[in-house]
Amino acid sequence: MSSSFSHHFNVQAVAAEGGPAQFGTNVLAGLVDGIDEYRHELERQRRSRSLGPGMLGAFLWVDDTELLRRIAEFPSACVVVSKQPRGPRSLEKLRKVADAVKDASGFPARALPHLEGLRLHEDGAAPVVGPGSASPDIQLPALRSLGYRKAGEHLVPILHTKMLLLGELWWHDEDGSGAVADVIGFTPSRLWLGSANGTESSRRSLEFGLWTQDPGLMEAAQKFLAEVVAQSEELDPDSNTLTPDLVEPDYDDEEMWEALTALADDAPDEGHRDSE
């Protein structure tokens, strides 16, 4: 007979700002329901300049079938998990999870200002860019990893958070200075915090999970998750250490100077224009 906790542990509440909270078993059900509700709510509104719902998250690990399906089917999503060890069992777990999100659309990196100027490294080195280099349009995979891979019995620091941030991706045709530009961004709308990993086994354990729309918490969570994503790698990277594949580019100073000089030479002469 399998072991299980009594349903008498299960308690539900509503936080002051209207977010549901759940204590006991199967708190992932509340997470999945909240994802569905937010997506349906936003898609019904059909707002102009909206690019649809977006999701950012960080978990120790994710293998729950329902949660993986929501991540895979979300219009824009990037969830980071702790870097997994190597070995037959771990590689099989990774394969199943990777298969579950193989058709996911991912998340546009430039929607987060913290990631906007980053580039993918080239053979481990920062790419060199000049004035003619195209702006990066990086689509992050739905699942990424972060941290250090455990080797033997040596303990390493891990990504141990359990959080998911939902919001809206939007588009604008002007930048902050009013110039014509193709700008996209992400505005958070609700945040899930809990003790449960995104795993099927966590549904049987005593956990807690709550949704909040507290502006300060959502702002802090977005900053944290943006840094997590910026420092992340592919789901099963070769490196055993923290080795982000998004890096600050190196700039070709000579080409940049030549471009600035050319712009100065092409600028109209103010004295000559005033005399006309």
Backbone as CSV, one residue per row, in Angstrom:
resi,resn,N_x,N_y,N_z,CA_x,CA_y,CA_z,C_x,C_y,C_z
1,MET,0.856,-1.194,0.000,0.000,0.000,0.000,0.890,1.242,0.000
2,SER,0.585,2.207,-0.881,1.387,3.415,-0.964,1.072,4.340,0.197
3,SER,2.081,5.080,0.632,1.908,6.017,1.736,1.313,7.323,1.227
4,SER,0.483,7.957,2.044,-0.104,9.246,1.654,-0.529,10.007,2.900
5,PHE,-0.632,11.324,2.762,-1.092,12.179,3.842,-2.604,12.348,3.770
6,SER,-3.208,12.524,4.918,-4.647,12.737,4.996,-5.039,14.071,4.368
7,HIS,-6.256,14.136,3.816,-6.765,15.379,3.247,-7.042,16.420,4.332
8,HIS,-6.995,16.009,5.593,-7.227,16.952,6.689,-6.120,18.004,6.786
9,PHE,-4.977,17.748,6.162,-3.914,18.749,6.135,-4.250,19.902,5.181
10,ASN,-5.138,19.678,4.248,-5.369,20.642,3.178,-6.171,21.844,3.659
11,VAL,-5.584,23.022,3.469,-6.209,24.286,3.863,-6.067,25.269,2.716
12,GLN,-7.116,26.011,2.436,-7.084,27.037,1.399,-7.467,28.381,1.990
13,ALA,-6.926,29.438,1.430,-7.214,30.786,1.911,-7.086,31.747,0.733
14,VAL,-7.484,32.990,0.962,-7.335,34.048,-0.036,-6.552,35.175,0.618
15,ALA,-5.447,35.568,0.011,-4.606,36.632,0.563,-5.300,37.987,0.432
16,ALA,-4.773,38.982,1.136,-5.412,40.297,1.182,-5.594,40.914,-0.200
17,GLU,-4.621,40.704,-1.082,-4.733,41.305,-2.412,-5.481,40.417,-3.389
18,GLY,-6.113,39.347,-2.902,-6.989,38.549,-3.756,-6.400,37.279,-4.298
19,GLY,-5.143,36.963,-3.954,-4.524,35.763,-4.495,-4.826,34.542,-3.662
20,PRO,-5.189,33.410,-4.279,-5.452,32.186,-3.524,-4.173,31.572,-2.976
21,ALA,-4.292,30.985,-1.794,-3.182,30.288,-1.154,-3.633,28.884,-0.793
22,GLN,-2.698,27.939,-0.883,-3.041,26.538,-0.656,-1.965,25.889,0.198
23,PHE,-2.407,25.107,1.200,-1.501,24.381,2.084,-1.935,22.921,2.101
24,GLY,-0.967,22.011,2.106,-1.289,20.597,2.143,-0.725,19.864,0.950
25,THR,-1.485,18.923,0.432,-1.029,18.129,-0.712,-1.539,18.725,-2.017
26,ASN,-0.863,18.347,-3.099,-1.279,18.699,-4.461,-1.398,20.205,-4.685
27,VAL,-0.456,20.981,-4.156,-0.524,22.424,-4.388,-0.209,22.784,-5.840
28,LEU,0.406,21.863,-6.591,0.650,22.142,-8.008,-0.651,22.295,-8.779
29,ALA,-1.737,21.707,-8.266,-3.035,21.899,-8.927,-3.404,23.375,-8.941
30,GLY,-3.121,24.078,-7.836,-3.394,25.509,-7.786,-2.508,26.302,-8.722
31,LEU,-1.272,25.852,-8.899,-0.372,26.512,-9.848,-0.872,26.336,-11.269
32,VAL,-1.219,25.120,-11.636,-1.700,24.837,-12.997,-3.005,25.585,-13.273
33,ASP,-3.930,25.571,-12.297,-5.201,26.280,-12.482,-4.972,27.779,-12.679
34,GLY,-4.033,28.346,-11.914,-3.736,29.768,-12.040,-3.148,30.121,-13.395
35,ILE,-2.311,29.250,-13.935,-1.754,29.469,-15.276,-2.873,29.496,-16.303
36,ASP,-3.776,28.522,-16.220,-4.888,28.443,-17.175,-5.792,29.666,-17.070
37,GLU,-6.118,30.058,-15.847,-7.014,31.205,-15.648,-6.414,32.488,-16.211
38,TYR,-5.131,32.712,-15.941,-4.508,33.938,-16.439,-4.463,33.947,-17.970
39,ARG,-4.083,32.835,-18.553,-4.000,32.789,-20.015,-5.366,33.055,-20.649
40,HIS,-6.406,32.415,-20.158,-7.742,32.619,-20.720,-8.218,34.049,-20.512
41,GLU,-7.925,34.603,-19.350,-8.334,35.978,-19.036,-7.681,36.966,-19.996
42,LEU,-6.378,36.825,-20.213,-5.660,37.769,-21.076,-6.069,37.598,-22.537
43,GLU,-6.248,36.369,-22.983,-6.601,36.136,-24.379,-8.017,36.612,-24.696
44,ARG,-8.889,36.686,-23.702,-10.241,37.208,-23.927,-10.238,38.721,-24.125
45,GLN,-9.244,39.397,-23.576,-9.241,40.861,-23.619,-8.875,41.413,-24.990
46,ARG,-8.046,40.720,-25.746,-7.677,41.129,-27.108,-7.230,42.596,-27.169
47,ARG,-6.259,42.957,-26.346,-5.793,44.340,-26.297,-4.835,44.634,-27.440
48,SER,-4.893,45.882,-27.935,-3.982,46.285,-29.004,-2.556,46.332,-28.478
49,ARG,-1.622,46.036,-29.343,-0.185,46.007,-29.046,0.213,44.886,-28.089
50,SER,-0.726,44.034,-27.726,-0.388,42.899,-26.887,0.194,41.778,-27.734
51,LEU,1.260,41.169,-27.230,1.849,40.002,-27.882,1.489,38.722,-27.142
52,GLY,0.544,38.837,-26.205,0.066,37.654,-25.509,0.765,37.418,-24.186
53,PRO,0.359,36.359,-23.506,0.904,36.061,-22.183,2.330,35.528,-22.235
54,GLY,3.082,35.846,-21.185,4.449,35.363,-21.058,4.673,34.768,-19.676
55,MET,5.639,33.880,-19.582,5.914,33.154,-18.342,7.417,33.082,-18.107
56,LEU,7.826,33.410,-16.869,9.195,33.215,-16.418,9.143,32.404,-15.129
57,GLY,10.077,31.472,-14.948,10.030,30.662,-13.748,11.386,30.118,-13.357
58,ALA,11.466,29.634,-12.117,12.697,29.018,-11.616,12.321,27.953,-10.600
59,PHE,12.801,26.735,-10.832,12.527,25.597,-9.955,13.799,24.768,-9.796
60,LEU,13.856,24.027,-8.705,14.922,23.046,-8.572,14.849,22.034,-9.710
61,TRP,13.630,21.580,-10.011,13.433,20.617,-11.093,11.965,20.626,-11.494
62,VAL,11.680,20.267,-12.720,10.309,20.194,-13.229,10.156,18.903,-14.021
63,ASP,9.205,18.054,-13.599,8.890,16.879,-14.408,7.395,16.539,-14.366
64,ASP,6.609,17.378,-13.680,5.172,17.131,-13.600,4.538,17.263,-14.983
65,THR,3.779,16.270,-15.381,3.223,16.223,-16.733,2.356,17.440,-17.040
66,GLU,1.455,17.788,-16.107,0.552,18.913,-16.351,1.302,20.232,-16.403
67,LEU,2.247,20.424,-15.518,3.013,21.666,-15.520,3.877,21.774,-16.772
68,LEU,4.526,20.688,-17.155,5.323,20.709,-18.384,4.463,21.031,-19.602
69,ARG,3.242,20.509,-19.625,2.345,20.797,-20.746,1.999,22.279,-20.795
70,ARG,1.762,22.873,-19.633,1.441,24.307,-19.608,2.631,25.131,-20.079
71,ILE,3.830,24.759,-19.669,5.027,25.471,-20.118,5.196,25.335,-21.630
72,ALA,5.036,24.125,-22.123,5.241,23.863,-23.547,4.225,24.585,-24.415
73,GLU,2.983,24.715,-23.933,1.916,25.294,-24.740,1.744,26.790,-24.522
74,PHE,2.462,27.363,-23.559,2.316,28.789,-23.305,2.901,29.572,-24.465
75,PRO,2.259,30.676,-24.874,2.751,31.430,-26.040,4.209,31.858,-25.929
76,SER,4.644,32.278,-24.734,6.046,32.643,-24.507,6.426,32.200,-23.100
77,ALA,7.438,31.355,-22.986,7.802,30.838,-21.666,9.274,30.484,-21.606
78,CYS,9.887,30.786,-20.463,11.243,30.328,-20.168,11.319,30.020,-18.685
79,VAL,11.549,28.764,-18.350,11.658,28.303,-16.971,13.040,27.697,-16.787
80,VAL,13.723,28.112,-15.737,15.099,27.665,-15.476,15.090,26.676,-14.313
81,VAL,15.832,25.579,-14.479,15.950,24.564,-13.434,17.413,24.428,-13.031
82,SER,17.640,23.829,-11.871,19.001,23.602,-11.418,19.697,22.601,-12.341
83,LYS,20.973,22.841,-12.608,21.730,21.966,-13.506,21.757,20.541,-12.946
84,GLN,21.423,19.583,-13.794,21.278,18.193,-13.360,22.586,17.406,-13.512
85,PRO,22.796,16.429,-12.627,24.007,15.596,-12.736,23.958,14.699,-13.959
86,ARG,25.105,14.169,-14.313,25.201,13.213,-15.416,25.068,11.799,-14.865
87,GLY,24.710,10.875,-15.733,24.488,9.490,-15.318,23.279,8.957,-16.044
88,PRO,23.179,7.641,-16.221,22.078,7.053,-17.006,20.702,7.496,-16.542
89,ARG,20.467,7.475,-15.233,19.148,7.837,-14.720,18.834,9.316,-14.982
90,SER,19.817,10.180,-14.701,19.610,11.612,-14.914,19.425,11.937,-16.385
91,LEU,20.192,11.292,-17.248,20.063,11.546,-18.681,18.704,11.099,-19.201
92,GLU,18.169,10.025,-18.650,16.834,9.583,-19.053,15.779,10.587,-18.600
93,LYS,15.932,11.131,-17.381,15.008,12.163,-16.900,15.067,13.400,-17.794
94,LEU,16.273,13.798,-18.141,16.440,14.962,-19.006,15.808,14.741,-20.370
95,ARG,15.972,13.541,-20.911,15.410,13.240,-22.238,13.894,13.369,-22.231
96,LYS,13.249,12.837,-21.202,11.794,12.894,-21.131,11.298,14.331,-21.010
97,VAL,11.979,15.112,-20.178,11.573,16.504,-19.991,11.819,17.305,-21.270
98,ALA,12.970,17.101,-21.907,13.265,17.810,-23.151,12.253,17.466,-24.239
99,ASP,11.859,16.207,-24.326,10.851,15.808,-25.306,9.518,16.505,-25.057
100,ALA,9.178,16.720,-23.794,7.887,17.327,-23.445,7.789,18.776,-23.904
101,VAL,8.924,19.477,-24.051,8.887,20.896,-24.427,9.580,21.160,-25.767
102,LYS,9.810,20.113,-26.537,10.595,20.272,-27.768,9.920,21.187,-28.793
103,ASP,8.602,21.311,-28.750,7.887,22.165,-29.711,7.482,23.502,-29.114
104,ALA,7.970,23.842,-27.920,7.594,25.099,-27.263,8.195,26.295,-28.002
105,SER,7.515,27.426,-27.910,7.966,28.619,-28.634,9.089,29.356,-27.923
106,GLY,9.245,29.163,-26.611,10.311,29.853,-25.896,9.924,31.272,-25.518
107,PHE,10.928,32.109,-25.253,10.695,33.472,-24.757,11.680,34.424,-25.432
108,PRO,11.223,35.593,-25.926,12.145,36.537,-26.586,13.021,37.257,-25.567
109,ALA,14.320,37.100,-25.689,15.238,37.676,-24.711,15.127,39.192,-24.651
110,ARG,14.889,39.847,-25.776,14.895,41.311,-25.783,13.674,41.924,-25.105
111,ALA,12.726,41.075,-24.675,11.588,41.600,-23.909,12.000,41.983,-22.495
112,LEU,13.174,41.528,-22.047,13.687,41.860,-20.719,14.880,42.803,-20.884
113,PRO,14.788,44.035,-20.392,15.888,45.002,-20.575,17.236,44.468,-20.102
114,HIS,17.246,43.639,-19.070,18.490,43.095,-18.529,19.203,42.193,-19.538
115,LEU,18.442,41.650,-20.499,19.013,40.717,-21.474,19.156,41.340,-22.854
116,GLU,18.651,42.545,-23.024,18.512,43.119,-24.363,19.835,43.214,-25.122
117,GLY,20.918,43.587,-24.440,22.190,43.771,-25.133,23.077,42.542,-25.165
118,LEU,22.626,41.431,-24.584,23.456,40.237,-24.532,23.454,39.486,-25.857
119,ARG,24.524,38.752,-26.091,24.656,37.929,-27.295,25.023,36.507,-26.894
120,LEU,24.742,35.563,-27.764,25.200,34.192,-27.544,26.706,34.131,-27.777
121,HIS,27.413,33.446,-26.904,28.859,33.352,-27.068,29.202,32.535,-28.313
122,GLU,30.391,32.742,-28.815,30.873,32.025,-29.997,32.062,31.179,-29.578
123,ASP,31.844,29.873,-29.465,32.891,28.946,-29.012,33.468,29.375,-27.669
124,GLY,32.587,29.839,-26.785,32.998,30.212,-25.449,33.501,31.634,-25.305
125,ALA,33.618,32.369,-26.408,34.139,33.735,-26.357,33.035,34.731,-26.696
126,ALA,33.176,35.943,-26.164,32.208,36.997,-26.467,32.352,37.409,-27.928
127,PRO,31.257,37.557,-28.665,31.360,37.976,-30.058,31.790,39.438,-30.161
128,VAL,32.483,39.757,-31.240,32.900,41.134,-31.496,31.866,41.782,-32.409
129,VAL,31.357,42.929,-32.002,30.327,43.610,-32.791,30.808,45.004,-33.168
130,GLY,30.282,45.482,-34.284,30.584,46.814,-34.755,29.307,47.562,-35.069
131,PRO,29.426,48.767,-35.618,28.231,49.576,-35.897,27.286,48.936,-36.909
132,GLY,27.814,48.040,-37.752,26.962,47.410,-38.752,26.393,46.076,-38.311
133,SER,26.691,45.650,-37.089,26.215,44.351,-36.614,24.711,44.391,-36.369
134,ALA,24.053,43.340,-36.789,22.609,43.264,-36.590,22.284,43.089,-35.117
135,SER,21.168,43.665,-34.691,20.728,43.497,-33.312,20.306,42.047,-33.090
136,PRO,20.652,41.481,-31.943,20.302,40.081,-31.708,18.801,39.916,-31.507
137,ASP,18.269,38.820,-31.989,16.860,38.494,-31.783,16.816,37.064,-31.249
138,ILE,17.202,36.918,-29.998,17.391,35.602,-29.399,16.082,35.102,-28.798
139,GLN,15.679,33.912,-29.212,14.507,33.259,-28.644,14.999,32.187,-27.675
140,LEU,14.797,32.419,-26.408,15.272,31.488,-25.394,14.405,30.245,-25.358
141,PRO,14.980,29.068,-25.207,14.186,27.836,-25.090,13.302,27.862,-23.849
142,ALA,12.257,27.040,-23.859,11.304,27.021,-22.754,11.925,26.520,-21.456
143,LEU,12.916,25.648,-21.540,13.601,25.160,-20.348,15.099,25.411,-20.464
144,ARG,15.678,25.965,-19.405,17.110,26.235,-19.343,17.628,25.703,-18.004
145,SER,18.936,25.716,-17.818,19.500,25.270,-16.546,20.458,26.316,-16.007
146,LEU,20.705,26.223,-14.711,21.570,27.195,-14.045,22.386,26.512,-12.953
147,GLY,23.622,26.935,-12.820,24.379,26.540,-11.643,25.546,25.625,-11.901
148,TYR,25.753,24.723,-10.943,26.906,23.839,-10.926,26.421,22.395,-10.893
149,ARG,27.112,21.546,-11.615,26.746,20.128,-11.636,27.468,19.393,-10.509
150,LYS,26.704,18.683,-9.712,27.294,17.924,-8.611,28.149,16.788,-9.152
151,ALA,29.334,16.658,-8.620,30.235,15.573,-9.008,30.630,14.815,-7.753
152,GLY,30.293,13.540,-7.696,30.586,12.751,-6.508,29.753,13.203,-5.327
153,GLU,30.355,13.261,-4.154,29.638,13.644,-2.937,29.829,15.111,-2.585
154,HIS,30.563,15.827,-3.423,30.831,17.239,-3.148,29.571,18.063,-3.399
155,LEU,29.082,18.760,-2.359,27.884,19.570,-2.493,28.203,20.879,-3.200
156,VAL,27.290,21.315,-4.035,27.454,22.566,-4.770,26.220,23.429,-4.527
157,PRO,26.341,24.765,-4.664,25.157,25.610,-4.555,24.199,25.334,-5.703
158,ILE,22.903,25.373,-5.413,21.903,25.022,-6.412,20.825,26.090,-6.502
159,LEU,20.119,26.096,-7.604,18.913,26.902,-7.764,17.794,26.175,-7.012
160,HIS,17.339,26.750,-5.903,16.400,26.050,-5.030,15.054,26.778,-4.947
161,THR,14.835,27.756,-5.799,13.583,28.516,-5.763,12.444,27.720,-6.393
162,LYS,11.238,28.084,-6.010,10.021,27.530,-6.615,9.106,28.716,-6.874
163,MET,9.161,29.255,-8.072,8.416,30.470,-8.367,8.096,30.562,-9.855
164,LEU,6.976,31.221,-10.147,6.542,31.388,-11.525,5.904,32.765,-11.655
165,LEU,6.345,33.530,-12.640,5.839,34.879,-12.871,5.119,34.922,-14.210
166,LEU,3.860,35.336,-14.179,3.063,35.474,-15.395,2.861,36.946,-15.711
167,GLY,2.837,37.268,-16.980,2.634,38.649,-17.384,2.294,38.741,-18.849
168,GLU,2.340,39.976,-19.353,1.949,40.236,-20.735,3.128,40.769,-21.533
169,LEU,3.345,40.193,-22.694,4.314,40.722,-23.644,3.610,41.760,-24.515
170,TRP,4.304,42.866,-24.802,3.691,43.934,-25.579,4.695,44.496,-26.584
171,TRP,4.139,45.218,-27.551,4.951,45.805,-28.620,4.675,47.291,-28.704
172,HIS,5.735,48.071,-29.061,5.562,49.508,-29.282,6.461,49.933,-30.429
173,ASP,6.048,50.997,-31.126,6.826,51.461,-32.284,7.665,52.692,-31.972
174,GLU,7.820,53.024,-30.693,8.680,54.133,-30.281,9.541,53.689,-29.103
175,ASP,10.785,54.177,-29.086,11.625,53.886,-27.928,11.441,54.961,-26.861
176,GLY,12.249,54.943,-25.827,12.085,55.886,-24.724,12.273,57.334,-25.109
177,SER,13.005,57.605,-26.193,13.244,58.975,-26.635,12.212,59.451,-27.648
178,GLY,11.276,58.572,-28.035,10.261,58.946,-29.010,10.638,58.621,-30.444
179,ALA,11.827,58.052,-30.636,12.259,57.695,-31.988,11.545,56.415,-32.440
180,VAL,11.385,56.281,-33.748,10.738,55.094,-34.303,11.613,53.878,-34.020
181,ALA,11.010,52.847,-33.466,11.756,51.646,-33.096,10.789,50.478,-32.955
182,ASP,11.344,49.280,-33.014,10.565,48.064,-32.791,10.888,47.581,-31.383
183,VAL,10.023,47.898,-30.440,10.290,47.654,-29.031,9.291,46.637,-28.487
184,ILE,9.784,45.652,-27.761,8.889,44.741,-27.055,9.293,44.707,-25.592
185,GLY,8.332,44.379,-24.730,8.601,44.339,-23.302,7.698,43.339,-22.602
186,PHE,7.901,43.224,-21.314,7.150,42.278,-20.495,6.688,42.983,-19.235
187,THR,5.384,42.922,-18.947,4.814,43.512,-17.740,4.244,42.404,-16.864
188,PRO,4.768,42.232,-15.642,4.275,41.152,-14.775,2.863,41.431,-14.274
189,SER,2.098,40.350,-14.081,0.713,40.482,-13.621,0.420,39.692,-12.361
190,ARG,1.025,38.517,-12.209,0.811,37.727,-10.995,1.971,36.757,-10.783
191,LEU,2.220,36.466,-9.516,3.396,35.697,-9.123,2.972,34.535,-8.238
192,TRP,3.496,33.331,-8.558,3.273,32.158,-7.704,4.541,31.867,-6.932
193,LEU,4.409,31.709,-5.618,5.515,31.335,-4.746,5.095,30.109,-3.952
194,GLY,6.007,29.178,-3.752,5.643,27.975,-3.017,6.848,27.224,-2.512
195,SER,6.578,26.084,-1.910,7.646,25.198,-1.438,7.809,23.990,-2.347
196,ALA,6.848,23.782,-3.247,6.830,22.569,-4.067,7.711,22.709,-5.297
197,ASN,8.556,21.724,-5.531,9.211,21.618,-6.831,8.137,21.337,-7.873
198,GLY,8.470,21.566,-9.129,7.503,21.291,-10.187,7.511,19.829,-10.576
199,THR,7.436,18.953,-9.587,7.564,17.522,-9.838,6.286,16.780,-9.477
200,GLU,6.082,15.647,-10.125,4.907,14.832,-9.826,4.925,14.367,-8.369
201,SER,6.101,14.061,-7.838,6.179,13.572,-6.462,5.781,14.648,-5.457
202,SER,5.975,15.929,-5.811,5.615,17.001,-4.875,4.115,17.066,-4.630
203,ARG,3.306,16.519,-5.544,1.851,16.533,-5.355,1.432,15.682,-4.148
204,ARG,2.256,14.739,-3.756,1.912,13.862,-2.634,2.449,14.373,-1.296
205,SER,3.291,15.395,-1.366,3.919,15.911,-0.153,3.127,17.083,0.431
206,LEU,3.415,17.400,1.690,2.811,18.565,2.324,3.603,19.804,1.927
207,GLU,2.956,20.691,1.224,3.610,21.864,0.646,2.721,23.084,0.839
208,PHE,3.190,24.236,0.349,2.323,25.400,0.263,2.576,26.099,-1.071
209,GLY,1.600,26.838,-1.530,1.745,27.633,-2.741,0.736,28.755,-2.721
210,LEU,1.136,29.932,-3.179,0.207,31.061,-3.187,0.450,31.955,-4.399
211,TRP,-0.621,32.569,-4.851,-0.568,33.561,-5.921,-0.649,34.950,-5.295
212,THR,0.157,35.863,-5.797,0.123,37.240,-5.304,0.220,38.203,-6.485
213,GLN,-0.391,39.368,-6.314,-0.279,40.440,-7.288,0.344,41.676,-6.647
214,ASP,1.082,41.455,-5.564,1.757,42.559,-4.890,2.786,43.187,-5.834
215,PRO,2.659,44.487,-6.145,3.560,45.113,-7.132,5.031,45.022,-6.753
216,GLY,5.339,45.244,-5.470,6.736,45.184,-5.057,7.330,43.801,-5.203
217,LEU,6.570,42.785,-4.830,7.054,41.416,-4.964,7.234,41.039,-6.431
218,MET,6.297,41.450,-7.268,6.410,41.112,-8.690,7.605,41.804,-9.335
219,GLU,7.853,43.052,-8.952,9.004,43.772,-9.497,10.311,43.101,-9.079
220,ALA,10.398,42.742,-7.793,11.610,42.078,-7.307,11.784,40.713,-7.961
221,ALA,10.684,39.980,-8.119,10.756,38.660,-8.747,11.214,38.767,-10.190
222,GLN,10.739,39.779,-10.906,11.168,39.937,-12.299,12.661,40.223,-12.385
223,LYS,13.171,41.077,-11.503,14.608,41.372,-11.515,15.416,40.109,-11.229
224,PHE,14.962,39.349,-10.235,15.659,38.104,-9.889,15.621,37.115,-11.044
225,LEU,14.450,36.914,-11.633,14.318,35.938,-12.710,15.071,36.373,-13.969
226,ALA,15.122,37.672,-14.219,15.898,38.151,-15.366,17.376,37.805,-15.194
227,GLU,17.885,37.929,-13.960,19.281,37.567,-13.707,19.480,36.056,-13.809
228,VAL,18.512,35.279,-13.318,18.583,33.823,-13.442,18.661,33.420,-14.903
229,VAL,17.802,34.023,-15.734,17.811,33.700,-17.158,19.121,34.144,-17.802
230,ALA,19.599,35.333,-17.434,20.846,35.848,-18.015,22.031,34.946,-17.712
231,GLN,22.041,34.300,-16.543,23.156,33.448,-16.142,22.947,31.985,-16.532
232,SER,21.851,31.683,-17.207,21.496,30.291,-17.482,22.191,29.747,-18.730
233,GLU,22.028,28.433,-18.896,22.576,27.728,-20.052,21.498,26.825,-20.625
234,GLU,21.847,26.089,-21.668,20.906,25.130,-22.227,20.592,24.064,-21.181
235,LEU,19.579,23.239,-21.446,19.076,22.322,-20.432,20.130,21.318,-19.954
236,ASP,20.973,20.827,-20.841,21.999,19.851,-20.456,23.351,20.279,-21.028
237,PRO,23.956,21.317,-20.464,25.217,21.824,-21.012,26.397,20.929,-20.649
238,ASP,27.483,21.095,-21.375,28.691,20.318,-21.092,29.373,20.784,-19.808
239,SER,29.317,22.081,-19.545,30.046,22.645,-18.418,29.481,22.172,-17.084
240,ASN,30.374,21.870,-16.127,29.966,21.529,-14.771,29.881,22.753,-13.864
241,THR,30.306,23.909,-14.368,30.324,25.127,-13.574,29.340,26.142,-14.152
242,LEU,29.218,27.268,-13.490,28.330,28.333,-13.947,28.960,28.995,-15.166
243,THR,28.451,28.673,-16.343,29.036,29.157,-17.594,27.916,29.682,-18.506
244,PRO,27.457,30.913,-18.290,26.348,31.443,-19.096,26.687,31.452,-20.587
245,ASP,25.699,31.139,-21.425,25.949,31.239,-22.858,25.431,32.553,-23.434
246,LEU,24.888,33.415,-22.574,24.578,34.786,-22.957,25.634,35.693,-22.336
247,VAL,26.305,36.490,-23.163,27.437,37.286,-22.682,27.356,38.703,-23.232
248,GLU,28.065,39.614,-22.553,28.224,40.964,-23.074,29.175,40.906,-24.267
249,PRO,28.817,41.533,-25.388,29.715,41.487,-26.547,30.931,42.382,-26.360
250,ASP,31.976,42.093,-27.122,33.123,42.999,-27.235,32.879,43.923,-28.420
251,TYR,33.195,45.193,-28.249,32.933,46.159,-29.313,34.222,46.471,-30.070
252,ASP,34.121,46.534,-31.369,35.254,46.882,-32.223,35.440,48.395,-32.132
253,ASP,36.351,48.833,-31.278,36.523,50.263,-31.015,36.900,51.034,-32.269
254,GLU,37.730,50.432,-33.131,38.166,51.135,-34.344,36.992,51.386,-35.274
255,GLU,36.163,50.354,-35.482,35.007,50.530,-36.345,34.007,51.519,-35.743
256,MET,33.838,51.470,-34.434,32.935,52.399,-33.771,33.414,53.840,-33.949
257,TRP,34.717,54.068,-33.806,35.261,55.410,-33.963,35.097,55.896,-35.406
258,GLU,35.354,55.018,-36.354,35.198,55.402,-37.759,33.731,55.763,-38.066
259,ALA,32.801,55.023,-37.489,31.387,55.308,-37.717,31.002,56.652,-37.118
260,LEU,31.493,56.946,-35.912,31.198,58.233,-35.291,31.807,59.385,-36.080
261,THR,33.012,59.186,-36.599,33.662,60.219,-37.409,32.880,60.476,-38.675
262,ALA,32.384,59.397,-39.305,31.601,59.552,-40.528,30.301,60.302,-40.267
263,LEU,29.677,60.019,-39.134,28.445,60.737,-38.791,28.721,62.214,-38.587
264,ALA,29.846,62.525,-37.937,30.201,63.925,-37.709,30.482,64.645,-39.027
265,ASP,31.147,63.955,-39.955,31.455,64.564,-41.258,30.198,64.822,-42.080
266,ASP,29.192,63.929,-41.910,27.963,64.063,-42.692,26.975,65.047,-42.087
267,ALA,27.202,65.459,-40.835,26.276,66.381,-40.182,26.345,67.748,-40.852
268,PRO,25.200,68.439,-40.999,25.208,69.762,-41.629,26.011,70.754,-40.813
269,ASP,26.717,71.668,-41.498,27.510,72.682,-40.843,26.575,73.747,-40.297
270,GLU,26.540,73.938,-38.974,25.599,74.858,-38.368,25.860,76.302,-38.814
271,GLY,27.134,76.679,-38.866,27.461,78.046,-39.271,27.030,78.327,-40.698
272,HIS,27.269,77.341,-41.589,26.909,77.535,-42.991,25.409,77.605,-43.141
273,ARG,24.663,76.794,-42.368,23.209,76.758,-42.508,22.615,78.079,-41.997
274,ASP,23.201,78.641,-40.908,22.658,79.862,-40.373,22.875,81.041,-41.297
275,SER,23.921,80.971,-42.166,24.209,82.103,-43.047,23.353,82.104,-44.289
276,GLU,22.640,80.982,-44.548,21.831,80.922,-45.762,20.526,81.658,-45.610
